[in-house]
Amino acid sequence: MSAPAPLLRRATVEGLGTAALVAVVVGSGIQAGELTHDIGTQLLANSLATVFGLGVLIALLDSVSGAHFNPAVTLAAWFAGRRTGDGPALRDVAAYLPAQVAGAVTGAMLADAMFGKPLLDFSTHERSSWHLWLGEVVATAGLVWLVFGLTRAGRVHLTPLLVASYIGAAYWFTSSTSFANPAVTIGRAFTDTFAGIAPTSVLPFLAAQLLGAAAGLGLVAVCFGRPAVAAGDEVIVPADGQPPAAPARSAEESALA
């Protein structure tokens, strides 16, 4: 296996990937709103564009950064990897999270610019109700369950297809239309269009998403058990006094949004 890319490159890729994802989500929402006034048709167009865009981005960038594009997935990968030592390090998390948020805001502004909208126009679309928060818990739990479950089941190669398909389905079966991503949620607050969310609605969504991520890890543990730590994984300092090489990036880091 080749050595992992430098952290700066991986963080940059996370920012670019998240920007592209949000540009797809927001841009397709604007386009749909300009082509039809039927809300169902708008949501269908928005969800299909997101499915295709997300699948392409994961397939393209997974080998560089793990294609998280999502702080909930990054934090879950770090938490799950603490015991086995094959997750991202804290310094990776500290680099990924701000890159993802900055990318999401940039992507929303780019989409607005492409359609001649104001570059900085906070959303007025209030999404503040307990059933929407529950929808976000369910959407994020399902996403984390899928991402880490694929790894434990040995089917990581299906991640681009199945994660994109899940997000497309969750657009329709959750009341919140499945944001399932703290960075994307923040980015969508910067556009007063179909895909926007009012800044006052953001914090409860973030809390629901983090709760959902924890629930998703619980579902993985219930279905697959806790990963065993092999004897060979114990940290042993060689005779030359140098620490062992860092483990390669786990496939569990691969995911979405």
C-alpha positions in Angstrom: 0.0 0.0 0.0 1.3 3.5 -0.9 2.1 6.0 1.9 -0.8 8.3 2.8 -0.8 11.7 1.3 0.5 14.6 3.3 -2.0 16.0 5.8 -2.1 19.4 4.0 -3.1 17.7 0.8 -5.7 15.5 2.5 -7.3 18.5 4.3 -7.3 20.5 1.0 -9.1 17.6 -0.7 -11.6 17.4 2.1 -12.3 21.1 1.6 -12.6 20.9 -2.2 -14.8 17.8 -2.0 -17.1 19.4 0.5 -17.3 22.5 -1.6 -18.2 20.5 -4.7 -20.8 18.6 -2.8 -22.5 21.7 -1.5 -22.3 23.3 -4.9 -24.2 20.3 -6.3 -26.8 20.4 -3.5 -27.4 24.1 -3.7 -27.0 24.6 -7.4 -29.4 21.8 -8.3 -31.9 23.2 -5.9 -31.7 26.6 -7.5 -32.0 25.1 -11.0 -35.0 23.0 -10.0 -36.7 26.1 -8.5 -36.2 28.0 -11.7 -37.6 25.2 -13.9 -40.7 24.2 -11.9 -42.8 25.4 -9.0 -43.8 21.9 -8.0 -42.1 21.1 -4.7 -42.0 17.4 -5.3 -40.3 17.8 -8.6 -37.8 20.2 -7.1 -36.9 17.7 -4.4 -36.6 14.9 -7.0 -34.2 16.9 -9.1 -32.3 18.0 -6.0 -31.9 14.5 -4.7 -30.9 12.9 -8.0 -28.2 15.5 -8.6 -26.9 14.9 -5.1 -26.8 11.1 -5.6 -24.8 11.4 -8.8 -22.5 14.2 -7.5 -21.8 12.5 -4.2 -21.0 9.1 -5.8 -18.6 10.7 -8.3 -16.8 12.7 -5.6 -16.3 9.7 -3.3 -15.0 7.5 -6.1 -12.6 10.3 -7.2 -11.2 11.4 -3.9 -11.5 8.5 -1.6 -7.9 7.3 -2.2 -6.5 10.7 -1.1 -8.4 11.8 2.0 -11.0 9.0 2.6 -13.7 11.2 1.1 -15.4 12.1 4.4 -16.8 15.5 3.4 -18.6 15.3 6.7 -17.4 16.2 10.3 -19.8 13.5 11.7 -18.0 10.8 9.7 -14.6 12.2 10.6 -15.3 12.3 14.3 -16.9 8.8 14.2 -13.8 7.4 12.4 -11.5 9.0 15.0 -13.6 7.6 17.9 -14.0 4.2 16.4 -10.2 4.0 15.7 -9.0 4.9 19.2 -9.0 1.3 20.3 -7.5 -0.3 17.2 -5.2 2.6 16.2 -6.3 2.6 12.6 -8.5 5.7 12.6 -7.5 9.3 11.9 -5.3 11.0 14.5 -6.5 14.1 16.4 -4.3 16.3 14.2 -6.1 14.9 11.2 -9.5 15.7 12.8 -8.3 19.2 13.6 -7.3 19.8 10.0 -10.3 18.1 8.4 -13.1 19.8 10.3 -12.3 23.4 9.5 -11.5 22.5 5.9 -14.9 20.8 5.5 -16.8 23.8 7.0 -14.9 26.3 4.9 -15.4 24.2 1.8 -19.2 24.0 2.5 -19.5 27.7 2.8 -17.5 28.3 -0.3 -19.6 25.7 -2.2 -22.8 27.5 -1.3 -21.4 30.9 -2.4 -20.2 29.4 -5.6 -23.6 27.9 -6.4 -25.2 31.3 -5.7 -22.7 33.0 -8.0 -23.3 30.6 -10.9 -27.0 31.5 -10.8 -26.6 35.3 -10.2 -27.7 35.2 -6.6 -26.1 37.3 -3.8 -22.9 35.8 -2.7 -23.7 36.2 1.0 -27.4 35.8 1.7 -28.4 34.0 4.8 -31.3 31.6 4.5 -34.7 32.5 5.9 -35.9 28.9 5.6 -36.7 27.9 9.2 -36.3 24.2 9.9 -37.1 24.1 13.7 -39.2 21.3 14.9 -38.7 18.1 17.0 -39.7 15.9 14.1 -37.1 17.4 11.8 -34.4 16.9 14.5 -35.5 13.3 14.8 -35.2 13.0 11.1 -31.6 14.2 11.3 -30.8 11.7 14.0 -32.1 8.9 11.9 -30.5 10.1 8.7 -27.0 10.5 10.3 -27.3 7.2 12.2 -28.1 5.4 9.1 -25.2 7.0 7.2 -22.6 6.1 9.9 -24.1 2.6 10.2 -23.7 2.1 6.5 -20.2 3.6 6.2 -18.6 1.6 9.0 -20.8 -1.5 8.4 -19.4 -1.7 4.8 -15.9 -1.8 6.2 -16.7 -4.4 8.8 -18.5 -6.5 6.1 -15.5 -6.3 3.7 -17.5 -4.4 1.1 -15.7 -1.0 1.0 -15.6 -1.1 -2.8 -19.3 -0.5 -2.7 -19.0 2.7 -0.7 -19.5 5.3 -3.6 -22.6 3.5 -4.9 -24.2 2.6 -1.6 -23.5 5.8 0.3 -24.8 8.0 -2.5 -27.9 5.7 -2.9 -28.6 5.9 0.9 -28.4 9.7 0.8 -30.8 9.8 -2.1 -33.3 7.5 -0.3 -33.0 9.5 2.9 -34.0 12.7 1.1 -37.4 11.1 0.8 -37.9 8.9 3.9 -36.7 11.5 6.5 -38.7 14.5 7.5 -35.6 16.7 7.3 -34.6 15.6 3.8 -31.4 14.2 5.3 -28.8 16.9 5.7 -26.8 14.3 7.8 -23.7 16.5 7.7 -22.7 19.3 10.0 -20.5 21.1 7.5 -23.1 20.9 4.8 -25.7 22.2 7.3 -23.5 25.2 8.1 -22.8 25.9 4.4 -26.5 25.8 3.5 -27.2 28.6 6.0 -25.4 30.9 3.6 -27.9 30.6 0.7 -31.4 31.9 0.8 -32.6 29.3 -1.8 -34.4 26.0 -2.0 -31.7 24.1 -0.1 -31.1 26.7 2.6 -31.5 26.5 6.3 -32.0 29.5 8.6 -28.9 30.2 10.9 -31.2 29.9 13.9 -32.1 26.3 12.9 -28.5 25.2 12.5 -27.4 24.4 16.1 -30.3 21.9 16.8 -29.5 20.2 13.5 -25.8 19.9 14.4 -26.7 18.4 17.8 -29.1 15.9 16.2 -26.4 14.9 13.7 -23.8 14.3 16.4 -26.3 12.2 18.4 -27.1 10.3 15.2 -23.4 9.6 14.6 -23.1 8.1 18.1 -26.2 6.0 17.5 -24.8 4.8 14.2 -21.6 3.6 15.9 -23.8 1.8 18.4 -25.6 0.1 15.5 -22.3 -1.1 14.1 -21.3 -2.5 17.4 -24.6 -4.3 17.8 -24.5 -5.8 14.3 -20.8 -6.6 14.0 -19.4 -6.5 17.5 -16.4 -4.5 18.6 -13.3 -4.9 16.5 -10.7 -7.0 18.1 -7.2 -5.6 18.8 -4.7 -8.2 17.5 -1.6 -8.9 19.6 0.5 -7.6 16.8 -1.2 -4.2 17.1 0.3 -3.5 20.5 2.7 -0.6 20.5 6.2 -1.9 20.9 9.2 0.4 20.8 12.0 -1.2 18.7 15.5 -1.7 20.0 16.7 1.4 18.1 14.4 3.5 20.2 12.4 4.8 17.3 8.6 4.6 17.4 6.9 2.3 14.9 5.6 3.7 11.7 2.1 5.1 11.7 -0.6 2.6 10.5 -2.0 3.1 7.1 -5.4 4.9 6.8 -8.2 2.5 7.5 -10.9 1.9 4.9 -13.4 2.9 7.6 -12.4 6.5 7.0 -14.0 6.3 3.6 -17.4 8.0 3.4 -19.8 10.9 2.8 -22.3 13.4 3.6 
